[in-house]
Structures are given as structure tokens and as C-alpha cells.
Amino acid sequence: MVVRRESWSIYREALPILGIALLGGLFAGVVLEGMVEQVRRFPGLLVMVPVFLATRGNVYGALGGRIASGLHQGLIEPHFRWDERLVNAVVASFVNGIGISIVIGVITWLALAILGWDSAHLFEFVGIMLIAGTLTSVVLILGLLSIIFAGYKLGYDPDNLVGPIVTTLGDIFGMVFLLFAVTVMGVLAG
């Protein structure tokens, strides 16, 4: 009976956020559909999209895991206040998120050049990834911490929340900020 009760608890806690994740994924798809015209301006842009979204999940999923473990162990309090462990985890994730965004731009450009495919300029790919990566990092950090802290205070297991939260926020804001970055680079590149 303990297994059944525990399984039901996990399911009960995760189901609502998974439903929101489903809607978030659909919204991200609608934003991607709206980017079709922009893709023509920056050939090769679509190559970066899945890598960009996946790395959001990897970097900020790890942050969420650290926060959840810290909450379970009593090492982190569910409040926004100065806590060296929390600050170190956030800064490391932010630096990783920005760094991997730049790497995505460079590697995408290199891969397309090696394949001989048409592509945007290196500075355009890096600029798009830098803008989208920075904005997405800020929203993911604040959103992830806010939702995990609120959920924990309400008695939810943060381990059940991290994955769907990161996926949903990463997909929604990743696509929105990618569209924003493409628009900004379109204006700057003239």
C-alpha cells in the first residue's frame, strides 16, 4: 500500500504541471510557426532551435535538481534571500546557460559550413543565441525558483516539479526570446 500511496502522490503532484507543460509546448510550436518568415532571413536558424531548447532543459534541470536536493536536506530555505549555496548554483547555471548559447551559435555555423549549406553569418547566429540565451536564463532562474519555492511551501515535492517547470518555461520563453532575438538581429544586420 505504501507504493500505491507514494505513486499516487507523485502522479497527483505532477499531473497539473504536465498539463501546463503540454499547453506550453503547443504555444512554443505556434511561436515557431510564426517564425517561418524570419527563418528565410537567417538560413540555418532552425538547426539551432532543438539544441537551444534542449540545453535550457539540461542546464536549468540541473539547477532545479540542486535546489530540490537543498530543500530536502534543509540546506536551502524556500525564500529569496542571500544564501551562498543558492547564489553559487544560480550564478553557475547562468554562466553555463550563456556560455552554451554562444557555443550553439558557433557550432551551428561551423556545421552548416562543413556541410556546405547556406547559413547566416557567424555573428548573427552568436548574437541571436546570446540575446535569447540571456533573456531565457533570467526568466528560467526566476520562474524555476519561484515555482519550486511556492510548491515546496504548499507541500509539493520539488523533484516532481522541476522537470515540467524547466520544460515548460524553457519551451515557451525560449521560443519567444528566440523570435525576439531574431527580430533584433534582423534590425541590427539591416
N, C-alpha and C positions, 0 to 999 in steps of 0.2 A: 503493500500500500504506500510506502514512503516513496518508491519510484514513481508511482502513478501521480501522487500529490505533487512531487517535485517537477515532473514532466508537465503537468497541467499549469503549474505556476509559471514555468518558462514560457509555455505557449500563450498563456493569458497576458503576460507582460510584453511579449514580442509581437503578437498579432496586430494590435493597433498601429504600432510604429512601422510594421511591414506593409500595412495598408497605405500608410502615408508615403512609404518608400516607393510603392507601386505608382501612386499618383505623381510623385516627384520624378520618377523615371519617364513617365509619359510626358510630363511638362518639358523635361530636358530634350526629348525627341521632337517636340513641337518647336522648340528653340532651334534645334539642329536643322529642321526642315526650313525654318526661316533664314538660315544662313546660306542656303544654296547659291544665292546671287553673290554673296561675299566670297564664296569658295572660288568662283571664277577669277576674282581679283588676286587671290593668293593660292596659286596651284600647289597642291600638296598639303594643304591645310587639313584635309580630312584624315590624313595619315596620323596627325598628331592627336586627334580627338580621343581615340580609345586609350592611348598611352597616357595622356594628360589625366583623364578621369580615373584610370587605374592607379596612377601614382598618388592621387588625392586619397584614395582608399587605403593605400599602403602606408603612407606617411601618417595620416591622421587616425587610422585604425590603431597604429602602434601607440600614438599619444593617448587615445581613448583607453587602450589596454593598460597603460601605465597609470592613468588616473583611476580606473576601476580598481586596479590592484592596490593603489594607495588608499582609496576609500575603504576597501575591505579590511586592510591591515591597520587602519586608523592612523596612517602616516600623513594623510591629506584630509583636511576638513572640507566639507562641501560648501565653501564660501569663496567669493572673490576677495582675497586679501593676500598680502605678501607671504608667500611660503616658498622657501628656496627650492624644494623639490618640484613644486608646481611650476615655478618660473623657469627652472632649468629644463623641464620637459617641454614647456611651451616654446622656449627660445630654440631648443634643438629641433623641434618639429618645424618651426617657422623657417629656420635656416635650411633644413632639408627640403622643405616644400619649394622654396625659392630656387635653391641650387638645382634640384631635379628638373624644375621647369626650364631653366636655361639649358640644361643638358638635353632635354627633349627637343628644343628648337635646333640645337646644333646637330644632334644625331639624325633628326628627320631630314635636315638639309643635306647632310652627308649621304644618307641612304638614298635619297632621291637622285643626287648627283652620281653616285656609283651605278645606280640602275639606269641612268640616262633619261630619267623622267623630267618633265617640265616642273619647275618649282619656283616659289617666291625666293626673294633674296634672303641670305642668312640673317641680316639684321632685322628683317621683317618677322621671320619665324621667332627669333630670340626676343624681339620686342613684344610680340603677341603673347608668348609664353611668360615673359616677365610680368607684364601687366595682369594677365589672367591669373597667374600663379600667386602673385602678391595679394590681389583682392580676394581670391578664393581662400588663401591661407588665413587671412584675418577673419573672414566670416566662419570658416570651419572651426577655428580655435574658439572664438566667442560662442558660436552656436553649440558646439560639442560640449564645452564646459558648462554652459547654461543649462542645457537639457539633461546632462548627466547629473549635475548637482541637484536640479529640481526633482528629477526622478528618484534619486537616492533619498532625498528628504521625504518623498512620498512613499518610500518603502520598496521601490523597484530595484532590482539587481542591475547595476550599471553594465555588467557583462552582456545582458540581454538587450541593452540599448545601443551600445557602441557601434556595432556593425550597421544596423539600419540607419542610424543617425548619420554616420560618415557617408554612407552610400547616397542617401537622400540629399543631404546638404551639398556633397561633392558633385553629384549629377546636376542638381538644379543650378547652384551658383557657379559651378564650373562652366556650364554651357552659357549662362547669362553673361558671365565675365569674359568668356572666350569671344562671344559676339561683340561685347563692348570693346575688347582689346583689338579685334579685327577692325571695328569701326574707327577707333583711334588711329591705328596704324594706316588705315586707308587714307585718313585725313593727313597724317604726317608724311606719308610716302607720296602723296599728291597724285 
